[in-house]
Amino acid sequence: MTLSEFEIVEPIRLDFSTLHLTDEQFYQLCIANPEQPLELTAKGVLIVMSPVGGESGNYELELGTDLTIWNRKTKLGKVFSSSTVFRLPLGGQRSPDVSWVELSRWNALTAEQQQKFPPIAPDFVIELRSRTDSLSDLQEKMLEYRANGVRLGLLINPQAQQVEIYRVNQEVKILQSPTEVNCDEVLSGFRLDLSQIWQ
C-alpha cells in the first residue's frame, strides 16, 4: 500500500438497528474496547471511528484549550474532550471533538450520569473535519446535534477553509476563512480563534 492509501481511512459503519443495543450494552461495548472510539446513531448504526493524524489532533487540542481557558475564567460550564460520549435525547450516542455543557444543566445530572455517558445534549459543540472524514457524514452529525437541542455547533472544514454554523431553528450559515467565530450567544464573551487552522 502507498502512503496515500494509509492516510484515507474511512470510519466503518455497521447497521445494528435490528439488534437494538441498549444504552447499557453500548456503554459496555465501549468499555470493553477502550482503544477504539465508537459512536451509535439514533438509527442504530454503529460507527467505528478512524484515528486522526497529527495535524488534526493538534488543531483539536488547540481549539479545546482555547475553550478551556475561557471556561476557567468564567466558570460557566464544563468542557469535554473527543473521548466523551453523550447520550442524546433522540437516541444517538455521539462524541463531539470539543463540547461544552452549561453548569446548571451539568449539575442537574446525578453522579452516576456524570460518570458514565452523560444523558444530555451539549450546549456547544465543535467538529473538526480531518482528512479521513466524509463531509456529508459530519454534516449529518451536525444536523443530529441541532435536532437534539445543541444551541451552537461549529463544523470546521480546513480542506475548504470554511466554517459551517448550526443553530437551533436556523439555517446553516457558512463562513469562508474566518480568523475567529463569535460564540457570545451561548458562551458569553468567547471568540474562537481560527487563525492557526488556515495556516
C-alpha positions in Angstrom: 0.0 0.0 0.0 1.1 3.5 -0.7 1.3 6.3 2.0 -1.7 8.0 0.5 -3.8 4.8 0.9 -2.9 4.8 4.6 -3.9 8.4 5.0 -7.5 7.9 4.0 -9.2 5.5 6.4 -13.0 5.9 6.3 -14.9 5.1 9.5 -16.7 1.7 9.4 -20.5 1.9 9.7 -22.3 -1.2 10.9 -26.1 -1.5 11.0 -27.1 -2.6 14.4 -30.7 -1.3 14.1 -32.2 -4.9 14.2 -30.3 -5.7 17.4 -31.5 -2.6 19.3 -28.4 -2.1 21.5 -29.5 -0.7 24.9 -27.7 2.2 26.4 -26.0 -0.1 28.9 -25.0 -2.6 26.1 -23.4 0.2 24.1 -21.6 1.5 27.2 -20.2 -1.9 28.0 -19.1 -2.3 24.4 -17.2 0.9 24.6 -15.7 0.0 28.0 -14.6 -3.4 26.5 -12.8 -1.6 23.6 -11.2 1.5 25.1 -8.7 1.9 22.3 -11.4 2.1 19.6 -13.7 5.1 19.6 -17.3 4.2 18.9 -20.5 6.1 18.2 -24.1 5.0 17.8 -26.5 7.0 15.6 -30.2 7.4 16.5 -31.0 5.0 13.7 -28.8 2.2 15.3 -25.8 2.5 13.1 -22.6 1.7 14.9 -19.7 3.8 13.8 -16.1 2.6 14.3 -14.2 5.8 14.2 -10.8 6.1 12.5 -7.9 7.7 14.3 -6.8 11.3 13.3 -3.4 12.3 12.2 -1.0 14.7 13.9 -2.3 17.8 12.3 -5.9 17.3 13.1 -5.1 16.1 16.6 -3.1 19.3 17.2 -5.9 21.5 15.9 -8.5 19.7 18.0 -6.4 20.2 21.2 -5.7 23.9 20.3 -9.5 24.6 19.9 -10.3 22.7 23.1 -7.6 24.6 25.0 -9.0 28.0 23.9 -12.4 26.9 25.2 -11.0 25.6 28.5 -9.1 28.8 29.2 -12.2 30.8 28.7 -14.2 28.4 30.8 -11.7 28.5 33.7 -12.1 32.3 33.8 -15.9 32.3 33.6 -16.7 29.1 35.4 -19.9 28.9 33.4 -19.8 25.2 32.5 -17.9 22.1 31.8 -15.6 21.4 28.8 -15.3 17.9 27.3 -12.8 16.2 25.0 -13.4 14.0 22.0 -13.3 10.9 24.2 -16.6 11.8 25.9 -19.8 10.1 24.6 -23.1 11.9 25.1 -26.4 10.0 25.2 -28.5 12.4 23.2 -32.3 12.8 23.8 -33.3 11.4 20.4 -31.3 8.2 20.9 -27.9 8.8 19.3 -24.6 8.4 21.3 -22.1 10.8 19.9 -18.6 12.2 20.7 -18.0 15.8 19.5 -14.4 16.8 19.0 -14.9 19.6 21.6 -18.0 20.2 23.6 -19.3 22.4 26.5 -22.3 22.0 28.8 -23.7 24.9 30.9 -23.0 24.4 34.6 -26.6 24.2 36.0 -27.5 21.6 33.4 -24.5 19.5 34.2 -25.1 19.8 37.9 -28.7 18.6 37.4 -27.3 15.2 36.4 -26.8 12.5 39.0 -23.2 11.5 40.0 -23.7 8.2 38.1 -24.9 10.0 35.0 -21.9 12.3 35.1 -19.5 9.3 35.4 -21.0 7.2 32.6 -22.1 8.6 29.2 -24.0 11.7 30.2 -27.7 11.7 29.1 -27.6 15.3 27.8 -27.0 17.2 24.6 -24.1 19.7 25.0 -24.9 23.4 24.6 -21.9 23.9 22.3 -20.0 21.5 20.0 -17.1 21.7 17.6 -16.5 19.1 14.9 -13.2 19.4 13.1 -13.0 17.7 9.7 -9.9 15.6 9.3 -8.7 14.1 6.0 -10.4 10.8 6.8 -13.8 12.4 7.5 -16.6 12.4 5.0 -18.1 16.0 4.9 -21.6 14.7 4.3 -21.3 12.4 7.4 -20.2 15.3 9.5 -23.0 17.5 8.2 -25.5 14.7 9.1 -23.9 14.6 12.6 -24.3 18.4 13.0 -27.9 18.2 12.0 -28.4 15.4 14.6 -26.8 17.7 17.2 -29.1 20.5 16.3 -32.2 18.3 16.4 -31.2 17.2 19.9 -31.1 20.8 21.1 -27.4 21.7 20.8 -27.6 25.5 20.8 -24.5 26.3 18.8 -22.4 23.9 16.6 -19.4 24.6 14.5 -18.2 22.4 11.7 -14.7 23.4 10.9 -13.5 22.3 7.4 -9.8 23.0 6.9 -9.8 21.4 3.4 -12.3 24.1 2.1 -11.3 26.7 4.7 -14.9 27.0 5.8 -16.9 27.0 9.0 -20.5 25.9 9.0 -22.5 27.3 11.9 -25.5 25.3 13.2 -28.1 26.9 15.5 -31.5 25.7 16.7 -34.3 26.6 14.3 -32.0 28.5 11.9 -30.5 27.8 8.5 -26.8 26.7 8.4 -24.5 29.7 7.9 -21.2 29.3 6.1 -18.2 31.5 6.7 -15.1 31.5 4.4 -11.7 31.5 6.2 -12.8 33.5 9.3 -10.0 34.4 11.7 -12.4 34.0 14.6 -16.0 33.0 15.3 -18.1 34.9 17.8 -19.7 32.4 20.1 -21.1 35.0 22.5 -24.7 33.9 22.0 -24.0 30.7 24.0 -20.5 31.3 25.5 -20.5 34.8 27.0 -17.6 36.8 25.6 -16.0 33.8 23.9 -14.5 34.2 20.4 -12.9 31.1 18.9 -9.6 31.9 17.3 -9.2 30.0 14.0 -6.1 31.7 12.6 -4.0 28.7 13.3 -6.3 26.4 11.3 -5.9 28.2 8.0 -2.1 28.4 8.1 
